[in-house]
Amino acid sequence: MMVMTVTRATRVMRVTRNMAKRVLLLVFCAATIVGCNKQKLIPNTKIHDNKINRELIRVIARYRDAMVHKDAVQILTMVHPTYQDQAGTPEPEDDVDFNQLKGLLEGRFQRTERIRYRIEFQRVDIRGREASVDTWIDATFVYKHPDQMPRYRRFADYHRYRLLNEDGKWLFIGGL
């Protein structure tokens, strides 16, 4: 009877050891998979690195460059004809559509100097052909009003750009 108990105990120990090895192997494999599956971010952003996100960031960076250089023509080439912006208010008086955007840009660019425009990309959300890109904007410029001395202005706030993919090209439909 004593021999049988020792043999049984030996088997139980082997089974326990084998199970422990399997559990450790599973934990190691799971940790490896989770560790290797960490998504890479686009440098200096909080945005996952993939082709579409890089395209969206490039388009917005081109817009930023056009703003700094006061290039209304370049900006308008990046805007879809259905562009509509409510300017963050419910009043229709300050709404801007594609046709009004050109005059608005040209008028503001005539009254601004020394534009500095920095964008931090926070989040990209893509739904079908539309994308929204959440950013933090930090912009400064000198504003010249005809009846006043030029004034330094700073704008810093969260902002959302809305874009539409038409024929493989991302165009702004809101948020400028």
PyRosetta script that sets phi, psi and omega in degrees:
from pyrosetta import init, pose_from_sequence

init()
pose = pose_from_sequence("MMVMTVTRATRVMRVTRNMAKRVLLLVFCAATIVGCNKQKLIPNTKIHDNKINRELIRVIARYRDAMVHKDAVQILTMVHPTYQDQAGTPEPEDDVDFNQLKGLLEGRFQRTERIRYRIEFQRVDIRGREASVDTWIDATFVYKHPDQMPRYRRFADYHRYRLLNEDGKWLFIGGL")
pose.set_psi(1, -37.6)
pose.set_omega(1, 179.3)
pose.set_phi(2, -64.6)
pose.set_psi(2, -38.3)
pose.set_omega(2, 179.6)
pose.set_phi(3, -64.2)
pose.set_psi(3, -41.9)
pose.set_omega(3, -179.4)
pose.set_phi(4, -64.0)
pose.set_psi(4, -37.6)
pose.set_omega(4, 179.9)
pose.set_phi(5, -67.6)
pose.set_psi(5, -40.5)
pose.set_omega(5, 178.6)
pose.set_phi(6, -65.3)
pose.set_psi(6, -43.5)
pose.set_omega(6, 179.6)
pose.set_phi(7, -63.6)
pose.set_psi(7, -42.5)
pose.set_omega(7, 179.1)
pose.set_phi(8, -65.1)
pose.set_psi(8, -41.4)
pose.set_omega(8, 178.6)
pose.set_phi(9, -64.1)
pose.set_psi(9, -39.3)
pose.set_omega(9, 178.5)
pose.set_phi(10, -63.5)
pose.set_psi(10, -42.4)
pose.set_omega(10, 178.6)
pose.set_phi(11, -64.2)
pose.set_psi(11, -42.2)
pose.set_omega(11, 179.9)
pose.set_phi(12, -62.4)
pose.set_psi(12, -41.5)
pose.set_omega(12, 179.2)
pose.set_phi(13, -64.5)
pose.set_psi(13, -41.3)
pose.set_omega(13, 179.1)
pose.set_phi(14, -64.4)
pose.set_psi(14, -44.7)
pose.set_omega(14, 179.7)
pose.set_phi(15, -62.4)
pose.set_psi(15, -43.1)
pose.set_omega(15, 179.6)
pose.set_phi(16, -63.0)
pose.set_psi(16, -44.0)
pose.set_omega(16, 178.7)
pose.set_phi(17, -62.6)
pose.set_psi(17, -44.3)
pose.set_omega(17, 179.2)
pose.set_phi(18, -63.1)
pose.set_psi(18, -41.4)
pose.set_omega(18, 178.7)
pose.set_phi(19, -64.5)
pose.set_psi(19, -41.3)
pose.set_omega(19, 178.8)
pose.set_phi(20, -61.9)
pose.set_psi(20, -41.7)
pose.set_omega(20, 178.3)
pose.set_phi(21, -62.7)
pose.set_psi(21, -42.2)
pose.set_omega(21, -179.8)
pose.set_phi(22, -65.3)
pose.set_psi(22, -42.2)
pose.set_omega(22, 178.6)
pose.set_phi(23, -62.4)
pose.set_psi(23, -45.2)
pose.set_omega(23, 178.2)
pose.set_phi(24, -61.6)
pose.set_psi(24, -40.6)
pose.set_omega(24, 178.2)
pose.set_phi(25, -63.0)
pose.set_psi(25, -43.8)
pose.set_omega(25, 178.3)
pose.set_phi(26, -63.1)
pose.set_psi(26, -42.3)
pose.set_omega(26, 178.9)
pose.set_phi(27, -63.4)
pose.set_psi(27, -43.5)
pose.set_omega(27, 179.1)
pose.set_phi(28, -62.3)
pose.set_psi(28, -45.4)
pose.set_omega(28, 179.6)
pose.set_phi(29, -62.9)
pose.set_psi(29, -43.9)
pose.set_omega(29, 179.8)
pose.set_phi(30, -63.1)
pose.set_psi(30, -42.9)
pose.set_omega(30, 179.4)
pose.set_phi(31, -64.4)
pose.set_psi(31, -38.8)
pose.set_omega(31, 179.1)
pose.set_phi(32, -65.4)
pose.set_psi(32, -45.2)
pose.set_omega(32, -179.4)
pose.set_phi(33, -63.6)
pose.set_psi(33, -46.3)
pose.set_omega(33, -179.6)
pose.set_phi(34, -64.4)
pose.set_psi(34, -43.5)
pose.set_omega(34, -179.9)
pose.set_phi(35, -64.5)
pose.set_psi(35, -38.1)
pose.set_omega(35, -178.9)
pose.set_phi(36, -80.6)
pose.set_psi(36, -17.3)
pose.set_omega(36, -175.8)
pose.set_phi(37, -89.4)
pose.set_psi(37, 2.5)
pose.set_omega(37, -179.9)
pose.set_phi(38, -62.6)
pose.set_psi(38, 126.5)
pose.set_omega(38, -177.3)
pose.set_phi(39, -73.8)
pose.set_psi(39, 137.3)
pose.set_omega(39, 178.3)
pose.set_phi(40, -78.1)
pose.set_psi(40, 142.6)
pose.set_omega(40, 178.4)
pose.set_phi(41, -102.4)
pose.set_psi(41, 150.4)
pose.set_omega(41, 172.9)
pose.set_phi(42, -66.3)
pose.set_psi(42, 132.2)
pose.set_omega(42, -177.2)
pose.set_phi(43, -51.5)
pose.set_psi(43, 138.9)
pose.set_omega(43, 178.1)
pose.set_phi(44, 64.1)
pose.set_psi(44, 23.9)
pose.set_omega(44, 176.5)
pose.set_phi(45, -138.0)
pose.set_psi(45, 176.6)
pose.set_omega(45, 172.5)
pose.set_phi(46, -109.0)
pose.set_psi(46, 21.0)
pose.set_omega(46, -172.5)
pose.set_phi(47, -102.6)
pose.set_psi(47, 135.0)
pose.set_omega(47, 176.9)
pose.set_phi(48, -62.3)
pose.set_psi(48, 139.3)
pose.set_omega(48, -176.0)
pose.set_phi(49, -83.3)
pose.set_psi(49, 106.7)
pose.set_omega(49, 171.7)
pose.set_phi(50, -151.3)
pose.set_psi(50, 169.5)
pose.set_omega(50, -172.7)
pose.set_phi(51, -58.9)
pose.set_psi(51, -46.6)
pose.set_omega(51, -176.4)
pose.set_phi(52, -66.3)
pose.set_psi(52, -45.0)
pose.set_omega(52, 179.9)
pose.set_phi(53, -62.3)
pose.set_psi(53, -38.6)
pose.set_omega(53, 177.8)
pose.set_phi(54, -64.6)
pose.set_psi(54, -39.4)
pose.set_omega(54, 178.1)
pose.set_phi(55, -62.0)
pose.set_psi(55, -45.4)
pose.set_omega(55, -179.6)
pose.set_phi(56, -61.9)
pose.set_psi(56, -43.7)
pose.set_omega(56, 179.5)
pose.set_phi(57, -65.0)
pose.set_psi(57, -38.5)
pose.set_omega(57, 177.2)
pose.set_phi(58, -62.0)
pose.set_psi(58, -41.9)
pose.set_omega(58, 180.0)
pose.set_phi(59, -63.3)
pose.set_psi(59, -45.7)
pose.set_omega(59, -178.7)
pose.set_phi(60, -68.7)
pose.set_psi(60, -34.9)
pose.set_omega(60, 176.0)
pose.set_phi(61, -64.7)
pose.set_psi(61, -38.4)
pose.set_omega(61, 176.3)
pose.set_phi(62, -64.2)
pose.set_psi(62, -39.6)
pose.set_omega(62, 176.3)
pose.set_phi(63, -62.0)
pose.set_psi(63, -44.2)
pose.set_omega(63, 179.1)
pose.set_phi(64, -59.3)
pose.set_psi(64, -45.8)
pose.set_omega(64, 179.1)
pose.set_phi(65, -61.6)
pose.set_psi(65, -40.9)
pose.set_omega(65, 178.8)
pose.set_phi(66, -65.5)
pose.set_psi(66, -35.5)
pose.set_omega(66, 176.5)
pose.set_phi(67, -64.3)
pose.set_psi(67, -46.6)
pose.set_omega(67, -178.9)
pose.set_phi(68, -61.4)
pose.set_psi(68, -37.1)
pose.set_omega(68, -179.8)
pose.set_phi(69, -90.8)
pose.set_psi(69, 4.4)
pose.set_omega(69, 179.2)
pose.set_phi(70, 53.6)
pose.set_psi(70, 47.5)
pose.set_omega(70, -176.0)
pose.set_phi(71, -103.3)
pose.set_psi(71, 84.9)
pose.set_omega(71, -178.3)
pose.set_phi(72, -63.1)
pose.set_psi(72, -36.1)
pose.set_omega(72, -179.6)
pose.set_phi(73, -61.9)
pose.set_psi(73, -46.5)
pose.set_omega(73, 179.0)
pose.set_phi(74, -60.5)
pose.set_psi(74, -43.3)
pose.set_omega(74, -179.6)
pose.set_phi(75, -62.4)
pose.set_psi(75, -44.2)
pose.set_omega(75, -178.2)
pose.set_phi(76, -64.4)
pose.set_psi(76, -27.8)
pose.set_omega(76, 176.3)
pose.set_phi(77, -70.6)
pose.set_psi(77, -13.8)
pose.set_omega(77, -177.8)
pose.set_phi(78, -102.0)
pose.set_psi(78, 6.4)
pose.set_omega(78, -175.1)
pose.set_phi(79, -111.9)
pose.set_psi(79, 134.2)
pose.set_omega(79, 177.8)
pose.set_phi(80, -76.3)
pose.set_psi(80, 145.9)
pose.set_omega(80, -179.8)
pose.set_phi(81, -58.6)
pose.set_psi(81, -21.1)
pose.set_omega(81, 179.4)
pose.set_phi(82, -89.3)
pose.set_psi(82, 13.1)
pose.set_omega(82, -178.4)
pose.set_phi(83, -51.8)
pose.set_psi(83, 134.0)
pose.set_omega(83, 178.3)
pose.set_phi(84, -150.6)
pose.set_psi(84, 127.9)
pose.set_omega(84, 179.4)
pose.set_phi(85, -134.4)
pose.set_psi(85, 129.4)
pose.set_omega(85, -179.7)
pose.set_phi(86, -91.3)
pose.set_psi(86, 3.2)
pose.set_omega(86, 177.8)
pose.set_phi(87, 58.3)
pose.set_psi(87, 21.8)
pose.set_omega(87, 176.0)
pose.set_phi(88, 75.3)
pose.set_psi(88, 13.8)
pose.set_omega(88, 179.8)
pose.set_phi(89, -128.2)
pose.set_psi(89, 157.8)
pose.set_omega(89, 178.0)
pose.set_phi(90, -81.3)
pose.set_psi(90, -13.0)
pose.set_omega(90, -178.3)
pose.set_phi(91, -74.3)
pose.set_psi(91, 131.1)
pose.set_omega(91, -178.9)
pose.set_phi(92, -74.4)
pose.set_psi(92, -14.0)
pose.set_omega(92, -176.8)
pose.set_phi(93, -63.4)
pose.set_psi(93, -29.7)
pose.set_omega(93, -176.9)
pose.set_phi(94, -102.1)
pose.set_psi(94, 9.5)
pose.set_omega(94, 176.9)
pose.set_phi(95, -68.2)
pose.set_psi(95, 145.9)
pose.set_omega(95, -179.0)
pose.set_phi(96, -127.2)
pose.set_psi(96, 129.5)
pose.set_omega(96, 174.4)
pose.set_phi(97, -111.9)
pose.set_psi(97, -178.5)
pose.set_omega(97, -176.9)
pose.set_phi(98, -56.0)
pose.set_psi(98, -44.4)
pose.set_omega(98, -176.7)
pose.set_phi(99, -65.9)
pose.set_psi(99, -33.9)
pose.set_omega(99, -179.9)
pose.set_phi(100, -81.2)
pose.set_psi(100, -21.5)
pose.set_omega(100, -173.7)
pose.set_phi(101, -62.0)
pose.set_psi(101, -40.7)
pose.set_omega(101, -178.3)
pose.set_phi(102, -59.2)
pose.set_psi(102, -51.2)
pose.set_omega(102, 179.5)
pose.set_phi(103, -62.6)
pose.set_psi(103, -38.8)
pose.set_omega(103, 179.2)
pose.set_phi(104, -63.2)
pose.set_psi(104, -47.2)
pose.set_omega(104, 179.5)
pose.set_phi(105, -63.1)
pose.set_psi(105, -48.3)
pose.set_omega(105, -178.3)
pose.set_phi(106, -61.2)
pose.set_psi(106, -41.8)
pose.set_omega(106, 178.8)
pose.set_phi(107, -63.9)
pose.set_psi(107, -43.8)
pose.set_omega(107, 179.9)
pose.set_phi(108, -70.2)
pose.set_psi(108, -38.5)
pose.set_omega(108, -179.9)
pose.set_phi(109, -65.6)
pose.set_psi(109, -32.5)
pose.set_omega(109, 178.0)
pose.set_phi(110, -66.1)
pose.set_psi(110, -27.4)
pose.set_omega(110, -176.6)
pose.set_phi(111, -101.3)
pose.set_psi(111, 7.1)
pose.set_omega(111, -179.1)
pose.set_phi(112, -120.6)
pose.set_psi(112, 150.1)
pose.set_omega(112, 175.7)
pose.set_phi(113, -139.1)
pose.set_psi(113, 162.6)
pose.set_omega(113, 174.2)
pose.set_phi(114, 47.5)
pose.set_psi(114, 56.3)
pose.set_omega(114, 179.9)
pose.set_phi(115, -78.3)
pose.set_psi(115, 130.6)
pose.set_omega(115, 171.6)
pose.set_phi(116, -124.5)
pose.set_psi(116, 129.9)
pose.set_omega(116, -170.9)
pose.set_phi(117, -140.3)
pose.set_psi(117, 107.2)
pose.set_omega(117, -179.0)
pose.set_phi(118, -112.5)
pose.set_psi(118, 137.2)
pose.set_omega(118, -179.0)
pose.set_phi(119, -125.5)
pose.set_psi(119, 130.1)
pose.set_omega(119, 170.9)
pose.set_phi(120, -109.6)
pose.set_psi(120, 122.6)
pose.set_omega(120, -177.5)
pose.set_phi(121, -84.1)
pose.set_psi(121, 127.1)
pose.set_omega(121, -175.5)
pose.set_phi(122, -105.8)
pose.set_psi(122, -44.3)
pose.set_omega(122, -172.0)
pose.set_phi(123, -159.5)
pose.set_psi(123, 145.4)
pose.set_omega(123, 174.6)
pose.set_phi(124, -124.0)
pose.set_psi(124, 132.3)
pose.set_omega(124, 177.1)
pose.set_phi(125, -128.1)
pose.set_psi(125, 120.2)
pose.set_omega(125, -178.2)
pose.set_phi(126, -115.0)
pose.set_psi(126, 128.3)
pose.set_omega(126, 177.7)
pose.set_phi(127, -133.2)
pose.set_psi(127, 100.8)
pose.set_omega(127, -177.7)
pose.set_phi(128, 66.5)
pose.set_psi(128, -122.8)
pose.set_omega(128, -179.1)
pose.set_phi(129, -91.0)
pose.set_psi(129, -3.8)
pose.set_omega(129, -178.2)
pose.set_phi(130, -106.4)
pose.set_psi(130, 148.1)
pose.set_omega(130, 177.9)
pose.set_phi(131, -137.2)
pose.set_psi(131, 146.2)
pose.set_omega(131, 169.8)
pose.set_phi(132, -122.5)
pose.set_psi(132, 137.0)
pose.set_omega(132, -178.5)
pose.set_phi(133, -122.1)
pose.set_psi(133, 115.2)
pose.set_omega(133, 178.8)
pose.set_phi(134, -88.4)
pose.set_psi(134, 134.3)
pose.set_omega(134, -175.8)
pose.set_phi(135, -139.1)
pose.set_psi(135, 168.0)
pose.set_omega(135, 167.0)
pose.set_phi(136, -113.7)
pose.set_psi(136, 124.0)
pose.set_omega(136, -179.6)
pose.set_phi(137, -108.0)
pose.set_psi(137, 135.8)
pose.set_omega(137, 173.2)
pose.set_phi(138, -130.4)
pose.set_psi(138, 105.5)
pose.set_omega(138, -175.3)
pose.set_phi(139, -127.2)
pose.set_psi(139, 143.4)
pose.set_omega(139, 173.6)
pose.set_phi(140, -133.3)
pose.set_psi(140, 152.5)
pose.set_omega(140, 178.7)
pose.set_phi(141, -165.3)
pose.set_psi(141, 166.0)
pose.set_omega(141, 173.5)
pose.set_phi(142, -105.0)
pose.set_psi(142, 125.8)
pose.set_omega(142, -177.6)
pose.set_phi(143, -105.5)
pose.set_psi(143, 126.6)
pose.set_omega(143, 179.9)
pose.set_phi(144, -107.5)
pose.set_psi(144, 115.5)
pose.set_omega(144, 175.0)
pose.set_phi(145, -100.9)
pose.set_psi(145, 139.6)
pose.set_omega(145, -174.7)
pose.set_phi(146, -54.9)
pose.set_psi(146, -33.6)
pose.set_omega(146, -174.9)
pose.set_phi(147, -102.1)
pose.set_psi(147, 7.7)
pose.set_omega(147, -174.9)
pose.set_phi(148, -136.4)
pose.set_psi(148, 167.4)
pose.set_omega(148, 174.0)
pose.set_phi(149, -70.7)
pose.set_psi(149, 148.0)
pose.set_omega(149, 176.1)
pose.set_phi(150, -58.0)
pose.set_psi(150, 141.3)
pose.set_omega(150, -177.9)
pose.set_phi(151, -125.9)
pose.set_psi(151, 138.1)
pose.set_omega(151, 174.8)
pose.set_phi(152, -74.7)
pose.set_psi(152, 133.6)
pose.set_omega(152, 179.1)
pose.set_phi(153, -128.4)
pose.set_psi(153, 149.6)
pose.set_omega(153, 175.0)
pose.set_phi(154, -133.0)
pose.set_psi(154, 136.7)
pose.set_omega(154, 176.4)
pose.set_phi(155, -125.9)
pose.set_psi(155, 120.9)
pose.set_omega(155, 177.3)
pose.set_phi(156, -139.2)
pose.set_psi(156, 118.9)
pose.set_omega(156, -177.4)
pose.set_phi(157, -170.7)
pose.set_psi(157, 166.7)
pose.set_omega(157, 172.2)
pose.set_phi(158, -75.1)
pose.set_psi(158, 146.4)
pose.set_omega(158, -176.3)
pose.set_phi(159, -146.3)
pose.set_psi(159, 148.7)
pose.set_omega(159, 177.6)
pose.set_phi(160, -122.8)
pose.set_psi(160, 124.0)
pose.set_omega(160, 172.8)
pose.set_phi(161, -96.5)
pose.set_psi(161, 139.9)
pose.set_omega(161, 176.3)
pose.set_phi(162, -117.2)
pose.set_psi(162, 131.5)
pose.set_omega(162, -176.8)
pose.set_phi(163, -131.9)
pose.set_psi(163, 156.6)
pose.set_omega(163, 178.7)
pose.set_phi(164, -126.9)
pose.set_psi(164, 135.7)
pose.set_omega(164, 176.8)
pose.set_phi(165, -92.3)
pose.set_psi(165, 114.2)
pose.set_omega(165, 178.5)
pose.set_phi(166, -123.5)
pose.set_psi(166, 116.8)
pose.set_omega(166, -179.5)
pose.set_phi(167, 55.8)
pose.set_psi(167, 41.1)
pose.set_omega(167, 176.9)
pose.set_phi(168, 80.4)
pose.set_psi(168, 7.0)
pose.set_omega(168, -178.3)
pose.set_phi(169, -122.0)
pose.set_psi(169, 130.2)
pose.set_omega(169, 178.9)
pose.set_phi(170, -84.9)
pose.set_psi(170, 125.0)
pose.set_omega(170, 179.5)
pose.set_phi(171, -124.8)
pose.set_psi(171, 146.2)
pose.set_omega(171, -179.9)
pose.set_phi(172, -72.3)
pose.set_psi(172, 135.0)
pose.set_omega(172, 173.8)
pose.set_phi(173, -119.7)
pose.set_psi(173, -1.6)
pose.set_omega(173, 177.4)
pose.set_phi(174, 179.8)
pose.set_psi(174, 160.1)
pose.set_omega(174, 171.7)
pose.set_phi(175, 96.0)
pose.set_psi(175, 9.5)
pose.set_omega(175, -179.9)
pose.set_phi(176, -85.1)
pose.dump_pdb("model.pdb")
